[in-house]
Amino acid sequence: MRPLLRWSLLGLLLGTNLLLAASLDRRDWPGFLGDEATYLMQAASLAHDFDLRYERGDYDRFVATWGRPPEGLILQSKDQGSSLTFGKPYFYPLFAAPFVRLWPRRGAAIANALLLALVGVMAALALARRVGPAAPLWVATFLFASVTFAHTFWAHADLFLMSLTALALSLAYGGPRETVAELPQVFGQPDAQPRPRRFALRWLLIGALLTVVAFSRPFYLALLFAVFFAIPRGRRKVGALALSTGALLLVLVVALSNQAMRGSWSSYGGERLSFYSYTGFPLVELPADGWSEEIAKRTGPGSWIRPGATLPYDLEPRLTAYNFFYFMVGRNVGLLPYFLPIVLGLAAFHRGEGRVALLAAVALAVACFFFVRPFNFYGGGGALANRYFLPLYPVFWFLAAQPVRGIWLPLAAVAGVYLWPLWSAPQSYPLRPSGGFRYVSRFAQRWLPYETTQSHLKPSGQDDVEHHGLWIKPLSPGAGSTTEGTLLRFTGRSTGELLVGSPRPLAGLTLDLAPPGAAQMRLGGATLRATTLLPSGGTRFDLKLGRPTARHRMWWSEHDYYLYRLRLDFAVAAAAAGVSFTLDPTFAPADQP
């Protein structure tokens, strides 16, 4: 493929993404995801009021724009509620504010698309020195053979942070390769080295960009230390001084501004609360002097550390092993399904120019997430795949030190198996009405492991329930329970998937199917041991369980839980009406593992 065609392909993809953002209509989205409401209101406050204070006017403007309350709004106070600010970093809202002023409903998406286009061009120009004319195709693959581009349509900071990382690395690797400087052959011949002032400004900007990323989540600070090794050896003193100066200046400005506005150097410090329709909103349903009362009756200061603990969690090898497995191939948050082009970066990897340090920085940041947030290492309910990984993703783009040929089409084909739902409907609301994530393909749903350690995953329309001494989480649409948890149900269908947890190992389960019962049953994850017709007209199935699907601590337990994944298919006449049943445990002997 000729260079012009490669650049045209990248331009076509980035341009299409911008057109989709400009035509985005979220009126059919049923609500906001994660921190969207906070970022959108914060950007509108900056755009219209030129401040970060929360006032009644901010609420009214938000409702007038979106036609619904700001569900999930996070606010922060430094003076027991006398003044309120938004409880999220202001970098992304500050960037999006001009676009939100011009286009209140789609401005954030347009800002995201324009930034992604800038990143795509900058990264391709920088990588052309490493991978040659294929650089535009390389960048297009990383952006569009992953979930990256789909973050355009969400008002979250993760794509913004990823873009800052990518821009910083583009500046770091945009210069010529490290070479041994030769003396000029003729007196007065221009030196091939970059101009000192331009060189220093470039590394000062790199330090500032990566510090913004680290301010959003401290674990990304590892990138700032790692990029030091990308400074050319012959100019490392100047580069290191500029890098640290850019970082320190940014720290000083942000810390002082946060202290003045929030009473804390960070937007995650101090007293923070989330507000929903069921809690009421300050200055609307809640009185102006009600902040202290809300703090007292709810969660109090926000923190990633559990109450009463110095460290978030004890380091548990088994839990960490499961998390690493899910981190790589998990059904909803795995890297290989949703960030498959990382294999491209690894294939083109070569030591030198600080690339080993960048890989080590990624490993360190991921390990910190595993340790501090072992039950939510991917970003929670407002995540598209693993949003915490997204700011680290550009590292794999810039691991390249040599061209890689012949794997573009196979990689895109494999990625398409997982990404087809996003490619076919990138503007759609990420959650299916029937339950589950829209971006998870049927192939992933069927064959990839469900992440049993992750607390915020909601793969069906119903939350987990306690049922006859068992913890049960529905994994398929239509699966759930009655309000009292006395009966389990597959609504409108006769098939479904459940994750069954027990504090003790299970030898089997007794399943009582409500009338009219079933003539037979097919299942996965267990063996049918006996069938009995009940006097009520139902059917009793005795199920023998094998080894548990997983065994580890849960987010509410101090000890391991034994987890079993069941796929149930009842042969019933009225399948359209669904089925109801109960499960009772048969515990294994105490000495059975």
C-alpha angles and dihedrals in degrees: 000000000000120000092248091055092049092052090044091054092051091046092049092052094046091045092050090050090053092049091051090050092049091051096043113135113185096182089107092052107103095215150326126296126226112314097353095112092052094049093045094049091044092052091048091050090053091045097050108020099027091225142087098232119122112229136162090262090061091056094047092048091050094051091046090052100043103024093230139070120272097261111200096020110171118207133181134200134194096188108045093275101313088120127017130204133181114274098223132081111274099221098093096040089049090054093045097042098090091050092046089052091055098037110020097186102036103020094102091053092048090050090050093049094049091048091049090051091052091048092049093053095042093048093047092051091049095045093049086080089059109031099025126220091346091073096104090051089047093054093043089055094050092048102040105027087062136050090264098103092049090066086072091083097051124081094228130124096231097089088047091052091046089051092052090051091049093048091049092051091045088057092044094050099030094092127079121288119273109274136166106264115240125211113251112259093219126046109252096022110147116260115246092219118104117263110274096234094048091046092052093046091051093055092042088057091047090055092049094048095050091045090058088054091049093048089060092054120001094217089073088066086091088074091060092054093043096052089062087078090058090066109106109259095234092056101033096120094054092041094048092049091050093045093051092043092054091048095047094047091052092046091051095049095045097042093050093046092048091048091052095046103031107020088239133082089234134049087230095059132084125030114337131175136178121224132205136167090268092054097040126231128267115262089013113060094351120066122245091247095047099092097096091049091052091049091051096050098039137040102308120205113012117245142155089223118091116242115276095015131111093202123035098241139345113262106255117186094205094051091046091051092053091047092052090050092050091042089060104037108006117147095238107020108022120136096219094054096043106022098033095149089075085087087061091056092047091049091056094042121129130168118257140068092057097296094133089053091052091052090048089051091054091049092049094049092048091048090053091053090049090052101040098034106023092154095047112026095145107057109274131244094340094057132116102206107311106346093172088063095051097085088052094049097087089065088075092052091058097044085087117113099157139032119271119204138186102026103082098094096040090049092049090048093052091045089052091062088066102027102047093103089056095042092050097045111013094160095053125115105268096231122070115232090233092050136274134069118301093215093061108095124217089250092056091044091054104039111023122082120259112239101246093180097058117095101192099054112114105183095166136037093264135062125236118284139199110240126178093331093315130109109226129187119187111227101184134059113270094025118120144101142263118274091261092046091234095122132035116217142197098201115213093353142063098224134068148138128245136185108216120196130191133178087224130044113268125224092191149322134248110221119195112194114204120238134318083039125193137272093221144351138213121205145171125214094032143050124242106238105173142351125212131182111228124219088240090063095256129115130243119211122191109209125197113210126211127204115330118263089231140353122201144111118292130220092260101036136079092206138048123283123209110229127200126187114214128190109194128192118178121196099221131153096229098048092151090062092056129225138266126207146154131231125212123186127239104199122218120236114282093250094053114104 
